[in-house]
Amino acid sequence: MASSYCLVDVSYLNKLLEMERRGMNNVYQKLLIASMAISAVFLFNSCRQSVRDISPVEEKAKNKVVLAYVFVENNLIQPEQIAAKKLTHINYAFANIENGVIKKGFDSDEQNFEILNTLKKQNPDLKVLISVGGWTWSGNFSDMALTEESRSKFAKSAVEFVRKYKLDGIDIDWEYPGLPGIGNTHRPEDKKNYTLLLKALRDELDKYESEDNKHYLTTVAAGAADEFVEATEMGEVARYLDFVNLMTYDFCVAEADPITGHHTCLYTNPDAPKDISTHHAVQNFIRAGVPSDKIVIGAAFYGQAWGEVDSKNNGLFQPGKPASIDSSYKSIRTELEGNYGFKRYWDDVAKAPYLYSHSRRIFISYDDAVSVKLKCNYVIDQQLRGIMFWEYNGDYQNELLSIMAETLLRK
């Protein structure tokens, strides 16, 4: 529509110029010229308005984030297995905290940093960050963040780490400020100290931006539960962050929840045992003061599995116990779908898939191609920053990653 308006506009202007060239100067002709000029201006403005209307659609891919958490422990990354062109960021998991400073988590880290940096030959815009902490290594955060001196000590060590290994930033994965996690040290002061830690880190990184001629990134992995928002000052924290990786998964976990449910749903089903979902978490963070364009939602390349689940409602929202089964997306696609009695079902309220085997009485909640596509559409509709996922090696032939890249990056 915009192009046709512009073409009409140009033809009007050409006619005006031709009439002026011929010296047509009677009253009628002047009125005609004026009329056509007004029409030209109107149509030109319509053209500009049409371009403005279309621009948000055309510019959707700009500045969107598609971020992979890569967790290989002591293994070496195989660069040919990373689809670098489909990613904007890689968060390498995890570095640890020892004696108040950042430490490599695994013996292979240094080699893996070199390997990840070589991927920038394929994608010069790719950013590689070190993620600190995680579920099992968050026990030292509270002590480290306790005083101005201890925060400064960590920040200096973190920046030195980033510069030494030629990384692009730091992702703080404190699980969780003011909350026990897996029995970690925590205290009420964590609420303020979490903010001050991110400020200290941002201030320290800023000292080297001019010298290194680059912007170093600060991000966090944030819990999606209401308790995380209550235990932090996310509106203030967001001032010091490039974006927030919102962990919109593990809503329901078999080890902790005796009732089956969606662990990474987009919306809450009213029948669910918990009022939690991606949308619920996003709205909570926005209300807490986090700008929508700093929110990156999460997808799961793995499932949560329950066993001994009754067949009522095909296993959804039924009592169950933890099941020992490989529920990575790769395993679901290659081993479980269509085998052992497993059948895929869809909750159209929650916009979430699940598998259930009547013969084995096993229920699995997970993300698939449909739910990931809907999450990407949600990112666009809600004007969020992007999508991230745990963990890269759980995908099957880059199926889920490709949907993210095609929808958000047009790659």
C-alpha positions in Angstrom: 0.0 0.0 0.0 2.8 2.4 0.9 4.5 1.9 -2.4 1.4 2.6 -4.5 0.7 5.8 -2.6 4.3 6.9 -3.2 4.0 6.2 -6.9 0.8 8.3 -7.2 2.4 11.1 -5.3 5.4 11.2 -7.7 3.0 11.2 -10.7 1.1 14.2 -9.3 4.4 16.1 -8.7 5.5 15.3 -12.3 2.2 16.7 -13.7 2.6 19.9 -11.6 6.1 20.4 -12.9 5.0 19.8 -16.5 2.1 22.4 -16.2 4.5 24.9 -14.7 6.9 24.3 -17.6 4.2 25.0 -20.1 3.3 28.3 -18.5 -0.4 27.4 -17.9 -1.5 30.5 -15.8 -5.2 30.9 -16.1 -7.3 30.9 -12.9 -8.8 27.4 -13.6 -5.3 26.0 -14.2 -4.0 27.7 -11.0 -6.9 26.2 -9.0 -6.2 22.9 -10.6 -2.5 23.2 -9.7 -3.4 24.1 -6.1 -5.8 21.2 -5.9 -3.3 18.8 -7.2 -0.6 20.2 -4.8 -2.9 19.7 -1.8 -3.6 16.1 -3.0 0.1 15.5 -3.5 0.8 16.7 0.1 -2.0 14.6 1.4 -0.9 11.5 -0.4 2.7 12.1 0.5 1.7 12.3 4.2 -0.3 9.1 3.7 2.8 7.5 2.3 4.8 8.6 5.3 2.1 7.4 7.6 2.0 4.0 5.8 5.7 3.7 6.2 5.4 4.4 9.9 2.6 1.9 10.2 4.7 -0.8 8.5 8.0 0.1 10.2 7.4 -1.8 13.4 6.7 -4.9 11.5 9.7 -4.5 9.2 11.9 -3.7 12.1 10.9 -6.5 14.4 14.2 -8.3 14.0 16.3 -5.3 15.1 18.0 -5.7 18.5 16.1 -9.0 19.3 17.9 -11.5 21.4 18.2 -15.2 20.8 20.4 -16.5 23.6 21.7 -20.0 24.3 23.0 -21.2 27.6 25.8 -23.7 26.9 26.7 -26.1 29.7 29.2 -28.7 28.8 31.0 -29.1 32.1 34.5 -30.6 31.5 33.8 -31.5 27.9 35.1 -29.5 24.9 32.7 -27.7 22.7 32.4 -28.9 19.2 32.2 -25.7 17.2 30.6 -27.3 14.2 27.7 -28.2 16.5 26.9 -24.6 17.3 24.7 -22.8 14.8 26.4 -19.4 15.5 24.5 -17.5 12.8 21.2 -18.3 14.5 22.3 -16.8 17.8 22.9 -13.3 19.1 24.3 -14.4 22.5 25.9 -17.4 24.2 26.0 -17.6 28.0 28.7 -20.1 29.0 27.7 -21.9 32.2 29.1 -21.7 34.8 31.9 -19.8 36.7 32.0 -20.2 40.4 32.7 -17.9 43.4 35.6 -18.8 45.7 37.0 -16.6 48.4 34.9 -13.7 47.1 36.2 -13.7 43.5 35.2 -15.4 40.3 36.8 -18.7 39.4 36.7 -21.0 36.4 34.2 -23.7 36.9 35.8 -26.5 34.9 39.2 -27.4 33.6 38.1 -27.1 29.9 36.8 -23.5 30.3 39.8 -21.7 28.9 39.8 -23.9 25.7 36.0 -23.5 25.4 36.3 -19.7 25.6 38.7 -19.8 22.7 36.4 -22.1 20.7 33.4 -19.8 21.3 35.3 -16.8 20.2 36.2 -18.5 16.9 32.5 -18.6 16.2 32.6 -14.8 15.7 34.2 -15.5 12.3 30.8 -16.9 11.3 28.8 -14.3 13.1 30.8 -11.1 14.0 27.8 -9.8 16.0 27.8 -12.8 18.4 28.3 -12.0 22.0 29.8 -14.5 24.5 29.2 -14.0 28.2 30.2 -15.9 31.3 27.4 -16.9 33.5 28.3 -17.0 37.2 26.6 -19.2 39.8 23.6 -21.3 38.7 21.5 -23.6 40.8 24.4 -25.5 42.4 27.0 -22.7 42.7 24.9 -19.9 44.3 26.0 -20.6 47.9 28.6 -17.8 48.1 26.7 -14.9 46.6 25.1 -13.6 49.8 28.5 -13.3 51.6 30.2 -11.9 48.5 27.6 -9.2 48.1 27.4 -8.3 51.8 29.7 -5.2 51.9 30.9 -2.5 49.6 34.4 -3.9 49.9 33.4 -7.5 49.1 31.3 -6.3 46.1 34.1 -4.3 44.8 36.5 -7.2 45.2 34.2 -9.5 43.2 33.5 -6.9 40.5 37.2 -6.3 39.9 37.9 -10.0 39.6 34.9 -10.5 37.3 36.0 -7.7 34.9 39.6 -9.0 34.9 38.2 -12.5 34.0 36.1 -11.1 31.1 39.0 -9.1 29.7 41.5 -12.0 30.1 39.3 -14.4 28.1 38.1 -11.8 25.6 34.5 -12.2 26.6 31.7 -9.7 26.1 30.0 -9.5 29.5 28.8 -11.2 32.7 25.6 -12.9 33.5 24.8 -13.1 37.2 22.8 -16.3 38.0 22.2 -15.9 41.7 19.6 -18.5 42.7 18.3 -16.7 44.7 18.7 -13.4 46.6 17.0 -13.6 49.9 15.8 -17.1 49.3 17.4 -20.5 50.2 17.6 -22.2 46.7 19.2 -25.5 47.6 20.0 -24.5 51.1 22.2 -21.5 50.4 23.2 -18.8 52.8 20.7 -16.0 52.4 19.7 -12.9 54.4 17.2 -10.0 54.2 20.0 -7.7 53.2 20.3 -9.6 49.9 17.4 -7.5 48.6 19.5 -4.3 48.6 22.8 -6.0 48.1 21.7 -7.6 44.9 21.1 -4.2 43.5 24.4 -2.9 44.8 26.3 -5.8 43.4 24.9 -5.2 39.9 25.7 -1.5 40.2 29.3 -2.3 41.3 29.7 -4.6 38.4 28.3 -2.1 35.9 30.6 0.7 37.2 33.7 -1.5 37.0 32.9 -2.6 33.4 32.3 1.0 32.4 35.9 1.9 33.4 37.2 -0.1 30.5 34.7 0.6 27.7 36.7 3.4 26.2 40.0 1.6 26.6 38.7 -1.6 25.0 36.4 0.2 22.5 33.4 -2.0 23.4 30.3 -2.1 25.5 30.5 -4.9 28.0 27.2 -6.5 28.9 25.6 -7.1 32.3 22.7 -9.5 32.5 21.0 -11.6 35.1 19.2 -14.9 35.1 16.1 -14.1 37.2 13.6 -16.5 38.8 10.1 -16.3 37.4 8.2 -16.9 40.7 6.5 -14.2 42.6 8.9 -14.7 45.5 11.9 -13.6 43.4 10.2 -10.3 42.6 9.3 -9.7 46.2 12.9 -10.5 47.3 14.6 -8.1 44.9 14.4 -4.5 43.6 14.1 -5.4 40.0 13.1 -1.9 38.8 16.3 -0.5 40.3 18.4 -3.5 39.3 17.3 -3.1 35.7 19.0 0.3 35.5 22.4 -1.6 35.5 21.4 -4.3 33.1 21.3 -4.7 29.3 18.5 -7.2 29.8 17.0 -9.8 32.1 17.0 -13.5 31.3 13.7 -14.5 32.8 13.8 -18.2 33.7 10.3 -19.1 32.6 10.7 -22.8 33.1 10.7 -25.3 36.0 7.3 -23.9 37.1 6.5 -27.5 38.1 9.2 -29.9 39.0 8.5 -33.6 39.7 11.0 -33.6 42.7 9.1 -30.8 44.4 5.6 -30.9 43.0 3.4 -34.0 43.7 0.9 -32.9 41.0 1.7 -32.9 37.3 1.7 -29.5 35.5 3.2 -27.4 32.8 6.8 -26.5 33.6 7.2 -23.8 30.8 3.7 -22.7 29.7 2.9 -19.4 28.1 -0.3 -18.8 30.0 -1.8 -20.2 33.2 -4.6 -22.8 33.0 -7.2 -22.0 35.7 -7.2 -25.7 36.6 -3.4 -25.7 37.3 -2.2 -26.2 40.9 0.0 -23.1 40.6 -0.8 -19.6 39.3 2.4 -19.3 37.3 3.3 -18.9 33.6 5.5 -17.0 31.3 2.9 -14.3 30.9 2.3 -14.1 34.6 6.0 -13.6 35.2 6.5 -11.0 32.5 3.6 -8.9 33.9 5.1 -9.2 37.4 8.5 -7.9 36.2 7.0 -5.1 34.3 5.0 -4.0 37.4 8.2 -4.2 39.3 9.7 -1.6 37.0 11.6 -3.6 34.4 11.1 -2.2 30.9 9.5 -4.6 28.6 12.4 -4.2 26.1 14.8 -5.5 28.7 12.9 -8.8 29.3 14.1 -12.0 27.6 11.8 -14.9 28.3 12.9 -18.5 28.5 12.2 -21.7 26.7 13.2 -25.2 27.8 15.0 -27.7 25.6 14.1 -30.4 28.1 11.0 -31.8 29.9 9.9 -32.5 33.4 8.7 -36.0 33.9 6.3 -37.7 36.5 5.7 -41.4 36.8 2.8 -43.4 38.3 0.4 -40.9 36.9 -3.3 -41.7 36.5 -4.8 -41.5 33.0 -7.5 -39.0 33.9 -7.2 -35.9 31.7 -4.3 -37.7 30.0 -2.2 -37.2 33.0 -2.5 -33.5 33.3 -2.9 -32.1 36.8 -2.8 -35.5 38.4 -0.8 -36.9 41.3 2.6 -38.4 40.3 6.1 -39.1 41.4 9.5 -38.3 39.8 10.2 -40.5 36.8 13.7 -41.5 35.8 13.7 -40.9 32.0 15.7 -38.8 29.5 13.3 -36.0 28.7 15.5 -33.7 26.6 13.8 -32.4 23.5 16.3 -34.5 21.5 15.2 -37.6 23.3 11.5 -36.7 23.0 11.8 -36.4 19.2 14.0 -39.4 18.6 13.0 -41.9 21.2 9.7 -41.1 22.9 7.3 -39.6 20.4 5.1 -42.4 19.0 6.9 -45.0 21.1 6.2 -46.8 24.4 2.6 -45.6 24.3 3.6 -41.9 24.3 1.2 -39.5 22.7 1.4 -35.7 22.4 -1.4 -33.6 23.8 -2.0 -29.9 23.7 -3.4 -27.5 26.4 -4.9 -24.7 24.3 -5.4 -22.5 27.4 -1.8 -22.7 28.6 -0.5 -23.0 25.0 1.7 -25.9 26.1 2.3 -29.5 24.9 2.7 -32.6 27.0 3.3 -36.3 26.5 1.5 -39.1 28.2 1.9 -42.8 28.0 -1.2 -44.8 29.2 0.8 -48.0 29.3 3.8 -46.6 31.3 1.7 -44.0 33.2 4.4 -41.3 32.5 3.6 -37.6 32.0 6.1 -35.2 30.5 5.8 -31.4 30.2 8.1 -29.7 27.7 8.4 -27.1 24.9 8.0 -28.1 21.3 8.0 -26.3 17.9 4.4 -25.0 18.3 4.9 -23.6 21.8 8.3 -22.1 21.0 6.8 -20.3 17.9 4.0 -19.0 20.1 6.6 -17.7 22.6 8.4 -15.9 19.8 5.2 -14.3 18.6 4.5 -13.3 22.2 8.0 -11.6 22.3 7.0 -9.6 19.3 3.4 -8.8 20.4 4.5 -7.7 23.9 7.6 -5.8 22.5 10.0 -7.8 24.7 13.7 -8.1 24.1 13.9 -11.7 23.0 14.1 -15.4 24.0 16.7 -17.6 25.6 16.9 -21.3 26.4 18.4 -23.9 28.6 20.3 -25.7 27.3 21.8 -25.7 23.8 22.6 -29.4 23.5 19.0 -30.5 24.3 17.7 -29.4 20.8 17.1 -31.9 18.0 18.8 -30.8 14.7 18.4 -27.2 15.7 14.6 -27.4 15.3 13.7 -25.2 18.2 16.6 -22.8 17.6 15.7 -22.4 14.0 12.2 -21.3 14.8 13.5 -18.7 17.1 16.0 -17.4 14.6 13.5 -17.4 11.7 10.8 -15.6 13.8 12.9 -13.1 15.7 16.0 -12.6 13.6 14.8 -13.6 10.1 17.7 -16.1 9.8 
